[in-house]
Amino acid sequence: MTRLWALLVALAAAAAAVPDCERTDRTRPGHVLCEPRTLGLMDRLSEEAAVAAAPVTSLTVRCSSSEEESFITNGTLSGLETLTELTLERCRLAELPAALAELTRLRSLTVRTFSDSRLNVSHNRLQEVAELGLTAGCQLPDLVSLDLSHNQVTALPSGALAALPALTELSVSHNALELLEAGALSGLPTLQKLDLSDNALSTTPAELLQPTPRLAELRLARNRLATWINSETFAGLKRLLVLDLAHNRLGQIDASVFAGLYSLQSLQLHHNQIDDVAPNANASSLQELSLSDNRLTQVPEAVSDLQLLKVLDLGNNYISAVGGAQLASMQQLFSLRLEGNVLTEVTHDMLRALPHVRILNLSGNRIQRVEPGAFESSGALEAVRLDANQLTQIDGLFAGLSRLRWLNVSDNSIARFDYASVPRGLVWLDLHRNEITELSNRDDIADQMSIRNLDVSFNRLTSLSAKNLPKSAELLSTHCFTTCHCCDFDACDCEMTCPAGCRCYHDQSWSSNIIDCSNNNFEEIPGRLPMDATEVYLDGNNFKNLSGLTFLGRKNMKVLYLNSSKIDRNLVTEFNGQEFVGLDRLRELYLQDNQLTHVQNNTFEPLRQLEVLRLDGNQLEDFSVWELEKNPYLVEIGLTDNAWTCACDYLRRFQGWLTANAKKVVDFSSLVCRFEGDAEARAIYGSNETCYERPSPPPSVLLLLAALTAVVFAYRAELRVWIYSRCGVRVCYRSALDEEQERLFDAFVSYSERDKAFVQHVLAPKLEHGEPPYRLALHYRDFAHSAYLADTIVEAVESSRRTIMVLSRNFIENEWCRFQFKSAHHEVLKDRQKRLIVILLGDVPQRDLDPDLRLYLKTNTCISWDDKLFWDKLRFSMPDVKNNMRGLRSVSHYSEIDEAKYFQRSPSTMETLWG
């Protein structure tokens, strides 16, 4: 009997735990409403929601208890694979659960918590706090956090926030604040954190902070504050722990400024104009002080009173000497930064009173000498920077520093190095940019070292063997930065993986990453070069071509070798203009001794910082060398041993450019040209003749003209594009399409989210910042994600003079499979023939295209990304733009749309357009 009773109780409890779900809307048979107490009681949701035969496509969950925290477990939503719309109301969620990944068809997610403890209205266009409606009659007594950052607020009037008596955190950063009234913070007695940084404040009332006695953190960085700070400014803030006044215009700090700030632990004063800090500044509790990037000529006397200081930053000033007495009282100092001053030596007295300092940064000074034993009293040192100085030797300087793990002596004039001169426990050693000719390893001490990271690049080493390198040195395999959230997947831009067959090296900060893929007989560039590669060596391979996206995204690359000194005679034959897109920082490019016959004029245009370019030893005939004027930093160019043509039109321009740039061309005196079929070589530079005339052509002119006419007719489309790209004139082209009323955008770009990198980093910048500049609306950049996808697409296409569809396998297999996406395109494009431009990206087999897409390809302009004339054809297909309409070159999230025009649509559409 007892067991039967227990079973009945358990069944009753289980029945009560099942949420009350019902189908409330007869017009929507697939919609279900559930009202559990919390989401934690939804484990049997799939059974309850499936009470009727119709599949569940829309689900609303309304929690009856907003006090209890809700959770969604992995099995809660199983069985609801048909769900496309999910709404969660009054459920207390700390984060969106991973269980939502089970809903593969979900297209709309709405979460409404109805919580009034935190209010975030950042990144809007608020100009006044009054727009929030916070008045005496509309108080929010439970609000503890208010974020007004990234708006356009210019003033904070008195009592503006008095309706928030429980507020503890307030951020008004990144606005345009110029005025703070005396009572702006009145009524906020519990305020603990205040952020007013990144504004235009030049002064504040003395009594501004009086109503906030509990303030613990105050940030006023990046304003225009100059002379307003005095003894009354921070009066009464006994609990203040953090004060940030960096990036202002402060000139002097008086002794009374910080009086009463007994708890202050962190003070940021960097990037000001301070030339002195008065002694007895009453900040004896400070643990962190930053005075970098000011105008100090000596260590301020006030520093000697800071007995609890742990971090001191005096970098980037004009300090020429540091005495031991100035630092004597700082027995707890952990980190000392003196980078970027004018110190000339390190004395024994300087660090004598700092026995516990672990991090010492003396880089970027003029130090020529370090006294023997200067570091003896600082046995706790773990990291030392002496880079960018004028040292000539380091023997014996670091003896006794058994805890030293990190040493940087790069960019000096050190000529001799022996492993015996550094501690054996050293893990990271940087010796690059010195004058070292040999890595000495007497008594094989290198095998006893712990060095894992060693950089000896840019020295005078002529040979290197395993004996010269510590066995502990590591090679780069795979590395993920702490900010990388996708390293568990196969492809991830922020994952640093060394390609198979290559050797990779990096420095401690991963800011210098060397990829060595030499002598591997590669026939194509390794597919997964690390995105943060700074130097790439590809010697001894057999590359036949480089695709347009080979180096896309490698924005930190500075050195790229594709030449015979690092690549022994490859088979590269042409560049079509997009191979080096994104390599903004590349400085050296070696392409000599290949088989280059064609280089598109804009190939090197993206390389804005290029200094060295070698093109000698190829088969170039008519490359427009004068295009290299777009690379202002070029200092070394190699052009000899090519097949330069002597055609007059070309040769005149070549000679004119060469005369003006002879100092840059290392082989200018050896440059020769030839006529086609003529073996005689003629000097290009220094010849008395400015041009060589070819003999008169043979007869049969009529036959030649006929053949020419046939060629022109066969390639009339390409010719129209070519004439437009050179002269800006459309020949035999009906322009009535563009004689319509002016629209907001020149083009709307529809594409797959998986092709976002190509569209946003290659296609859009070229059109938005080229000549002429076009105004684009990009689907995944400029539209907020919402449930009203169809309306959004319709409005975007109707507001644009052209529609660009980036057709790829990703587009066909993903976006084009979504009914809303596909139907919206059909609706709006059926009456806009000839205004659609289709870009074929990658391999798109005809058999994968549905009839609608095939029709678009037949009846509209279609351009392949692999086309050599891609950019010319695309601009030819784009509408003409008026100069007076080019004030803005890019779209700013529909910020320019005529509101009156769209108020005729439903409120749901307006919500989609305005975010």
Phi, psi and omega in degrees: 000319180297318180294321179296319179296318179297322179294319179296320180296317181296319179294321178295320179295320179294320179295322180291332182283340181290128182295150180281104182243141178207158176264105191268338187245111181292333179285346178235081186297340180269005183263135180231138177246125178240140181230072177279173176287314175217168177292344178292345180261023186255017185297335180251030183299318184298324179290317182290322183287340183263029183294337179249168184288327184293138179293151180275117177249340181223130183227129174244123178248119183241105182286137180274345179240112178268359181273324181277139180286142183254148178224148174242117180275171185296333183264357186300319187258011179294144182089359180247042184295341182274359185292127177245342182222127182228129178234126178245120183236138175059027176254128184278099182251131176277331180200160177285126186285154178290343181297340179296342180295341178291338183272081187290340181260003183296127180242340182224125178232123179237128179235119177234112183268338182057035179266139181243024179271336180224137180229120181241109177241031180289163177058046173237204181234032179296134178249339178221144178294334181299339180294344178281346179074027180275091181240175180300329180274356181225074182269154174238082188293343183258357183289124182248343182222130179228123180246110179249016186292158177057053173233205182231032181290130182253341183211150175240097186286167180296133178071014184297334184241019183295343180279007182238068187293339183261007185297130178244338181228129180222125177236120175237030183287162178054051173238204178235035184301126174239339186227127171239115179285159187303323182259025183299330182252014179294143182085012180238062185290341183260005183298129181243330180232128180227122181241110178242022184288163177057056175227200182236033182287130175247343178201156176220151179296146181297327184268011184303316188266001182299324180284004185236066184293342182267007183301127180246339182220123182230122182239119180233023184293156176057054172236203180236030183293135183231289189242007188284342185287128177211190185293339181269347187299313183250021182299134176088356182270067185289341182260005183293125181254323185234128177228119183243110178240024184291159176056052173234205182234033181292138183251326183211147180246114180282163183293334186269356188299316186257019179298131178092352179271069187292337185259358186301125182245331182231125181230117182252113181235017183288159181056056171234203179235033186286129176248352178194150173238119185298143178296163180056047182281006171059047175228051189291345181269359184302136174246339180222125181225126177241118177236024182290160177056051174235208183236031181289137176252350177208166177292123183302140180298331182297337182295330183295345179271355187266082186286339181262004185295134179246329181231123180231122181242110178241023185291159175055051172236208182233034182283128183254344180206149177230120179265151181297327182295331182290336182247008190298325185278351186269070184289341182258009183299128182258320184225131178233121181243118177235025181298145172072031174253203182236035177295142180248342178206160175246117185262163178295326183288334187299317185251008185301325185266014183239071185287340186253003181293132182251330182239123182231121182241108179241023184289161174066030175252205178236034187290122178253340187215137172241117182301137176305133180080010181298332182258005185301319184280357181246060184292349181273359183303131177244334181219130180227130174244120175232019182290162178057047174235205183232034181289145178247342177203154182231012182302128174076357185290329189248018177296135179091352179270074186291340181267357183294125181241338189225118183224127179235110176237030181288166175056048173237204179235036182288126183259337186229137177220135175228137180300339180290347183274357179234153181298149183288338180277001182297135182252326185231122182226124180243115181239013187291159181056055170235201180236033184288130180257343182204143172265096185287137183224063180295140178060021178053039182289340181299329180291344180263000182279163178251011186296123176255332180238116183228127178237112178237027180290161177057048172241202180244031179290136178252341179209156182208130180229172181299332180292334182274357184240141178294143178293340182280351183297137184256153173255145179292123176247284177221136180217137177239130176290158181296336181270003182271124185249013184229023186284353175278354181262169185289323183237124183209122184299324185271004175272128181262101181241128180283127181298150179300135179086358182249163174241137187230144183225154180208161175267181186298323184269001182061024176271343175240114185231112184257126180246117183247104180246042187279151171053050179241002181057033176295139174260352174210158181299134177309135190289341185232056172297135179307138184295334183261021179297134179254331177223129182233125180244125184230057186271151175071035180240183185227064180281130178265332177202165175239126181285165185294338184247020185304314186248022181300130176091348181278065188289343182265000183292128181247331182228127179225119180257119174227043188230181186284341178282334176238344173228111187282096170052079177279190183239025178295129186247335182202156173235131185257006171114343184244006186294330186246021178297133178095351181268060186298332187258002181297131183249332183228130180224120185246113184234013185287160177059046170244204179234040181294124175247339182217131174228117179300144186303328184265013184301316186264002183299322179293344185274073188291339181250017183295133180246326183233128178223122180244117178240006182291156178075034177237201181233036182288138180249316188219034175297133183283086184299334181293346175293344180289354174294343178281357176249085191293342185262006180297130178234348181216122181227134176244127187226354187289171178058046171238180183255051185301136180276150178265010180304135191302309184303318180287315186295323179302313181292323178299312182295321179297317179292319183295323179298321182280342186233026183300328181292336181274330184274109188291339184238032186300327183286346182258002184285130179226159178230164180216151169280155178298128180080005182245123183280346184288128179265138180238135181294138179272321184253136175089357179282146178291332179273133180275344182201148178253120179275133176282153175301158181299144181293158178291172179296199181068041180298320182298318178297321178295318179295321178297316179296320179297319179298319179297320179295317180299318181292320182291328183245034183297324180295314179296323180294318177301318178296317182297315180297320180293320181293332182267322188245349181073020182243130176269115182266130178054048183230127181281116185260011182298335181300328185266000180269038178257179181295151182296133179249166186294320184241151173282328180202143170256129183255117178254129186201173178277145179298333179285345175259019184299322181298317180295315185290313188278337183249347180240301186291305185297313180301324182293324181276322184284334184242011179270193179237115359280156178280136178252152177261116186248151170242115182259134187305303186271357177262322191251354180249135174288142177289126181207178181278351187256056185297316184298314180298321180298314181295317180300313180297320182294316181293319180292338179269004185238148179278339174221158172238124178255122179250116178273100187267116180218173177298322177299318181296317183292319186276349183237278186300319184290345177277350180273125187300313181301317182296313184291314182294325179296319178295317179300316184298318189270339184266348184295332180254012184235045178300150179072359177255000179263133176243122181255124176255119178274116182249112180081193182276114180237092181297142180298330183292341180274355184268136175280168184304326181295315180293323178297322178296318178299320181293327182281327189256000182227172179292130181232124183232132178269138178299332181281353181295132180298330181259029186306307186292323179295316180293323180295314180293327177297324181279344180283157180287157173292144179243147178267136182301324184284357178254008185262027183301324178242136185262351182218166183272146179236065174054054176061023183291346185255001185294139177291108185298322184300325182296324188260359176291347179286344181271174185290157178301329179296322177295318180297323179297322178295317184289326187258006176074000000 
